Amino acid sequence: MVYKTFNNMKKANGLTVTSILCLMCMALFTACGEKASDTTAGSAVPSDTEFDLVILNGRVMDPETNFDGVQNVGVLDGKIALITEEAINGKETIDATGHVVAPGFIDIHSHISDFPFGQKLSLRDGVTTPLDMEAGAYPVDAWYAKLEGKSQTNYGAAVSAAAVREILANPDYKSTTASILLDAFDPHNRSGFNMTLTEFLPSPEQINELESMLKEGIEQGALGLGAVPGYMTRGTTSRETIMWQRLMGEHGLSTVLHGRFSSQMPPSTGILGTQEMLASVAAYGGGLYVSHIHQQALSYTPTAIDLLDAAKTNGLKTVAAIYPYWQGATVAGADYLAPDNYQRNMGRSYEDIIEVATMKPLTKERYEELLKTQPGASVIFGGVEEEIMLSALADPRTMIESDAAPLSISETGELALDWSTPFESTQGHPRGAGSHAKALRLVREKNLMPLMLAISKMSFMQAKFLQENGVAQMANKGRVQEGKDADITIFNPDTVTDHATMAKGGLPSTGIPYVLVNGTIVVKDSKVLEGVYPGQPIRNKIVK
């Protein structure tokens, strides 16, 4: 089923497909919890308390309970202390009239959460908790240490299977960032990273060493395991992928997967990469989050989503995620961009790949030059058909993510890392700046899905998945409820809009005037406040 069916199909039995989907979604949320008329019942905090902050007259929407009503919210000591129709007062006041008061958005798949400009972009898009769980981090403790006390958002990472592979395969690799993505995107490549990981074929002894390194990351608090066999299709063995999931099962955590294949042609369709990991989930337990499934399965995306849903129905902890763009972003040396795959199996050509540094389509000659001189060069590529992406985005069984990648400064080619970098000076894929606002805009403009469902797909569903897979902290996030963390995104449903483009990838979203992180205002009047660092680390229960 493609997106056009939502608006263009003729009525069947008096209902359009859109109506049927909306009814199904609302029934789903009603089943999650009865809609309350007042959330103040049983509150331990009286309404005459002087709160640290009050949010008045906003449309409070809580996707876990399906509560949707105009209320006042009192914030105290970083928590949501009271939600009420009664008048309340605080040291600081936000008038949210005409705005939605939603849980702060959670992005399980972000690569811009560990540097100031990336956090700034995330906050303008309503994200309070961006997590790097696909590429991941290594060493994990070093990644967390660099953000301690100076993070505007909550932060967390998985342990990186790719990084430990590069370390074993490439003795010259010495990361100072603990982020393999920052090292890959660095135009100066100071780390020695050269994508040796892609074809590294480890021996059984080396796989044991990889396992020890990954376990070390888990013991340092990693949220799970970031697995990207799609970048190392010729090196990653089944013994290694089985080890990954066995490790997650042993620790009750999840694998965040970039599947092995991006293809809609036999013998290596994109669904096979998902099936590969599902077998290990069935055998060993643990969770499986399949990132951007639309860019691996392509025309088979509906079938892939059905497969994961069937696995979940049968007791496996599985989910698929979508970002709201048909174009992807990666590095020039990605396995799936090789001509024998990109052209044959994905139905694309060199001209469908844009080099971010020049914003020009590649030629065969330029592609081959990049492979030799800078395989980590940032590129944007055409992937899934847009209608398939939109249908998958609206599916009530999928989550929304960004896969936000570092941007480049147009004039210099340097990475846009510093907080003071002008938004308009950057280029690259727009998904880091606009994914969440774009999803909300599509809700308004195309009636793509109910608003409550969209909010859930960007907050509660992520929190619940991580909570059920070893990250207890997430029980207090993704909800607007008394006693929960005051991570709150306030947006205007009539105006919220993305502005980032391929040429201007850092233009921030608008219509999100306030964002709170742990009860502290970080975005005020649509401006990110400088020098405000309420972000807290999100980790598993650290093994000692």
N, C-alpha and C positions, 0 to 999 in steps of 0.2 A: 504494500500500500504506500503510495507516495503522497506528498503534501497536498496536491491539487484536489484529492478526494475530500479534504476537509471543507472546501468551499464550493467546489464545482460539481460534485455528484448530485444527481437528481434525488428528490425525496423518495424514500422507500418507507412504505407504511406510515407516511405522514411525518417522518423524522429525517433530517439530514444526518450524514455521518458525524458532522460537528456536534449536533445535538446529542447523538448517541454517546459520543466520547465524553462530552461534558457531564451528562447524566451519570456515566460510569465513574468518572473521576470524583464527582461529588458524593456518590454512594461510597466510594472507597474511603474518602475522608470521614464521612459520617460513621463508618464502621470503626474508625480508629478511636473515636471518642465522642460522646454526646456533646453537642454544642451548648455551652453554658450561656445563660442570660447575664450572669454577673460572676466575675472571677474573684470577688472579695471574700466569699464565704470561707470562714475558717482562718482568715489571715491573722497572724500573730502581731502584725504591726498596725497600730491605730492610725486612722487617717489624719489625726492632728499632729503627727510626727513632722519635724522639720527634716526633710530629705536632703541629701546632697544635691540631687537633681530631680526635677519633675518634668515629665513630658505630658502636655495637656492636649486634650481634644483630638487625639490621633485615632485612626482606625487600626486598632490592635488586631493583628492576624497571627494566630499561633497554629502552625500546621499539625502539631501532634494531637491537639484536642479539637481542632477545627473551629476554635473560637474566632469570631469575626464581629467586632463591635467597637463603637466609639467609647474610649475609656481614658482615664488618666493613669499614668505610670509613675510610681515613686521609686527612685534608685537610692540605695544606701549601702555604703561599704562595698561597692563594686557589684552588688547583687540587685536583682529586681525584687524590691521589698513589698510592693503593693501595686495591685491593678484594681481600679475602682471607678465608679461613676461619681463618687463624692469629690468635693473640692479638696485639693491638697496643695501644699506649699513646699518650696525648697530653696536652697541657697542659690540655685541657678534654675532657670525655666526655659523650656523649649515649647513654643506654640506649634503643634503638629496638625493644626486644622487643615483638612483637605489632603493629608498625607497618611500613608500606611506606616505603621510601626511594626517592623518585621524583625525576626531573628537576624543577627549579623550573618552574612553569607559565608559559607565554608567552601573552600576550594581545595579538594584533595590533590588536584593535579596542577600545581603551579611551579614554575622555575624562576620566579622573580621575588620570592619571599624573603631572601636573605641579603638584600641590599636596599638602601634607602629609596631610590627612585622606583624600584619595583613595588615596594610597600605603598608608596604614594599613589601609584596607578591603581593598585588593588583597592585601596581605601576609597578612591573616587568612584570605583565601580561597586561599592557597597560591601566589599569583602573584609571581614574582620579576622578571619582565620585561614590564610593561605598556607597550604602544606606542600612540601616537595616530596611526594611519595611515589613518583614514577622513576625519574632518574635517580633521586635519592642523594644521600650524603655519605662521605667517608673521608677521614675518620668522623664518626657520629658525634663524639664528645667535642671535637674541635668545631664542628658546624654549630652546635648549640652554644658553645662558649663565645663565639664571635658576635652573637646577638644578645647575650645576657645584659639586661639593663638598658638596652638601646634599640628596642624594637617597638615600632608603632602598632604593629599587629601582633596577634598571637602567632606562634611559629612552631614548626615541627617538621621532621623528615623521616623517611624510611632509610634503611641501610641500602647502599647502592651495589647491586650485583655487577653493574658495568664498571664501577670504579675499582672494585677489588680485582676484576679481570684485567683491567689496564695496568694495575700495580704489578700483578704477577707476570704479565706479558711484556711490559715495557719498563725496564729498570731505570730509564731516564725520567719517568713520570714522577714529579714531586709537586703535589698540589699545596698551595698556600690558602686556598679558599674552602677546601673540603667539599667543593661542588664541581662535579664533572662537567655540568652544563656550562658554568662560567668558564671553566678551563677550555672547553671545546669552542665556545663562541669568542674567546679572546683573540683578537686579530694579531696580537704579538706572540701568542702561544708561549708564554714564559714558563709554563708548567712542564713542558716536554710532552704534553699529550699529543698523540698522533693516530688515535683510533686503532692501535694494534689489537685492541679487544675484539674487533669485529671478526677476525679470522683465527684468533687464539683458540687452539684445540687442546684443552687441558688433559693431562694424564689423570688416571684415578687418584694418584697421590696429590696432584695439584687440586683436584676437586675437593679432596679432604681439607686441603689448606684453605681453599675458598670458603668452605663451610665454617672453618674456625674463625675466619675474618668476619663473616656475616654474623656469626653468633656473638662475637665481640661487640658488634654494632647493636645488636638486640639488647645485650647486657648494659649498654650505655644509654638505653632508652628509646631506640628507634621505634617508630610507629608501625613498622612492618618491613616488607622487603620490596624494593623497587626493581622490577625485572623488565628488561628491554631486549628480548631476543630478536625483535624486529631489526635491531642494529647489528646483530651478530648471528645471522641465520646459519652461516657456514662454520661457526665455531662452537656454538652452544649445543651440547649433547643432551640426549634425553636423561642420562644419568644426572646431569647438572640440574635440569629443570625439576626432576623428581626430588632432588636434595633440597631445592628451594622450598617446595611446598611441605615437605616433611618437617623442615625446620619451623615453618609457620604453624603447622599443626601442633608441634610440640610446645610452642609458646603461646598458642591461642591468638595469633596475629594474622594479618592478611598480606597477600601479594597484590601489588598494583602493577598491572601488566600492559606492556606494549607488545601485542601479539607478534608471533614470528613472521607472519606473511601479510603483505598488503596485495591482494590479488582477487580477481573474480574469474580466473581461469584455472583449470586443472593442470598439473596435479597438486598445486599448492594454493588452494583458495584461502582467503583470510580467515574463514571459520576454523580451519585446522589448528591455527595457533591457539584459539580459545579451547578447542577440544583437547589439545595437548595438556593444558593446565587443569581443565576440569577433571580429567582422569586422576590426577594427583590429589586434587581436592577431595574427590570421592574416596580415595584410598587413605589419606592422612589427615583430613580435616583442615582447619584454617579457612580464611576467607579469600575470595578472589574478586578483585575490582578490575574490570576490563576497560582500560582507557580508550577513548575515541574509537569505539568499535566501528563507527561508520567509515573511518579511514583505513581499516583493515578489511572489513567484509565488503565494503563498497555496495554493489547491487544486491548482495546477499545479506545486507544489514538486517532486514526484518526477520529473516531466518535465524540469524545469530542472536538477536534479542529474544526470540522465542525459545531458543536453546537454553540460554542462561536462565530465563524465567522458569522453564521446566525443571532445571537443576535446582533452583530455589524451592520450587513446589515440593521437590523430593528431598528437601532437608539440607541442601548445600547452601553455604553462605556466599552467594554470588550476586553480582550486579554489573550492569553496563553503564558507561557514561558517554556523553556527547558534548562537544563544544559547538556553538551555533554558527559555524562557518563551513563551507564546502572546500575552502583552501586550507592546506596544512602548512606547517613550518617545521623545518628540520635543518640538518647540516648537509652539505653537498655530498659527503661520503656515505650517506645513509644507504644501507643495502638495497632498500626497495626502490631507490632512484636509479639503480643500474639499468641500462637500456633493456636487458633481457627481461626485466620485471616491469619497469615503469611503462615501457612502450607495449610489450606484449600482454602482460597480465593486468595492467591498470588502464590500458587504452589511451595513454597520453604520449607526449613527445617532448623533446628538449625545450621547445618554446613554451611549454606549460610550467616551466621552472623559472622563477625570478630570483636573481642574485640580489640580496638585500643591499649590499654595499653600493650597487649601481642602480638598483630597481629596474634592471633590464632583463629580458628573457635570455636564457642561455642558448648557446649554439653547441654543437657537438664539440667543437674545438675548445670553447671556454669551459665546458663541463670537464673535459679531460684534463685541462690545465689546472682546474681547482682540485681535482683528485690528487694531482702530483704536488701542488704547492700549498694548499690550504683546505684539506678535507673537512675541517670544522667550520668552514664558511657558512654563514646563515643564508638559507634560501626559503622561498615560499613556493609551494607547488599545488597544482590542481589535483584534487582527489575525487571524492564522492560527488555524485550529482546533487545539486542543491535540493531538489524536491525530496530525495531520500533522506538527506540530513534533517530537513524540517519535520518530516514525519517521525523520525527517530527522536528528535528533540521533544516533540509533543507527547510521545508515548509515556504513559504514567508509570512505566516500569523502569525508566532510565533516570539517571542523575545528570545534572549540568555541571560541567567543569570548564576550565579555560585553556589548559596546557600553555599558560602564559610563558613566553620565551623572552630573554633579554633583547632589548632594542638597541639600535645603533644610532649614533649622532650623525646626522646627514652630512655635515660639512667635513667631519674629521674621520668618520668610520670607527671611532672609539665606541666602546660599550657605554650605554647610558646608565650609569651607576649612581651618581651623586644626586642627593635630594634636590639640589637647586637646578638641576637640568631643566631647561624650558620644555614643556610638553610638546610644543610645535616644532622643536628642533630634531625630533627623533623619527626614525622610520623602521618598518618591520611589520610583522603580522599584527593586526589590530586586536587579536583575541585577549591579550593581556590587559588592555585598557577597557575593552567594551563588552566582554562576553555576557555579563550578568545584566547590564542595562539593555543590551540587544535582546536578550530573552524576554525581558519585561516589555520592551517596545513591540516585539512580535505578538505578545499577548494582547496588547492594545490595538495594534494595526491590523492584525490578521486573525484575531480571535483564536489564536493557536491552541490555547489550553486555558482552563480556569486559573485565575490569579493565585488562588491558594495552592494549587498544584505547582505552579512555577516557583513560588516561594519555598515550598517543601523540597523541591528538586535542587534547590540551591542552599539549603540549610539543614532541616530536620533529617532528611534522608541520609545525608553525609554523616551527621552526628550519630544517628542510630546505627549505621553500618560500622563505624569505628568503635562505638561503644560495645557492640556485640562481638568485636574482634580485638579485644585486649586493651582498649584505650578508655579507661574508666572516666577520665576527665570529660569526655564528650557527653556524658549524661547530663551535664549542666549547660550544654551549648545547643544551638539550633532550636531553641524554644523561647517564646515570650510568656513566661510563667513566673509566679512568685517563687522566690528561692533560687532561681536559675541565674547564671552569670549574665550581667548586663552588657552583653554584646548585642547591639541593636543597630539596625539600618533603617533610616527614615527616608522614604522616597515618595515622590508625587506620581501616582499611577497615570496621570493624564499628560505628564511631560517627560518622564524619565526616558533618556535617549543616549545611545552610543554615538560617538563622533569619529572614532579612530578609523583610519583607512589604511590601505597598503602603503601609500606614500607618506602618510602622517600617522604612523602606528601608535603614537603616544598621546593623541588628543583625548582628554579625559571625558568620561561620561558626565552628563548633567541630569538634574532632577533628583539628585540624592544629596540634599543639603546638610544632613547630619549623620554621622556615624560615631557610635560609642564602642569602645573596647574596654571591657571590664569596668564599666561605669564611668569611664573618662571620655569626654568629648575629644575626638581626634580630627573629625571633619566638622567644621562650623561654617554655616553660610556658604557651603560648597568649596571651602578652602581647607586644605590639610594644614593643621597647626604644626609649626616647626618646634622641635625640641620636646615633644610630648611622647613619652614612651611607656604606655600602660601594658604593652604586649607581654604575655606570659608563655613559657614553653609548654608545649603539649608533648607528652612522652608516654610510653607504656610504663607499667610498674617495673621500675628498674631492678633487674636481677642482681643480687649481691652474692 
